[in-house]
C-alpha cells in the first residue's frame, strides 16, 4: 500500500463543504470589519479643490450684486 492519503468519502465531502464555506465567509467578513475599523480610526482628509477648477468659476456681474442704497 502506498503512503498517499485515502480519498474522502462523498458523504464526508458533502458534510464539510458548508463548514468550509462558512469559514471562508467568516474570514471575508472579519477582513472587511478590520478595514472599516482602520478607516474610521484614521479618517482621511477631505480632498482640496483643484485650483484649475476654481479659476473657471465666473464672478457675479455688478448688476446682480446688491449694493447698499
Secondary structure, DSSP 8 states (H G I E B T S, - for coil): --SS-----HHHHHHHHHHHHHHHHHHHHHHHHHHHHHHHHS--------HHHHHT-----TTTS----
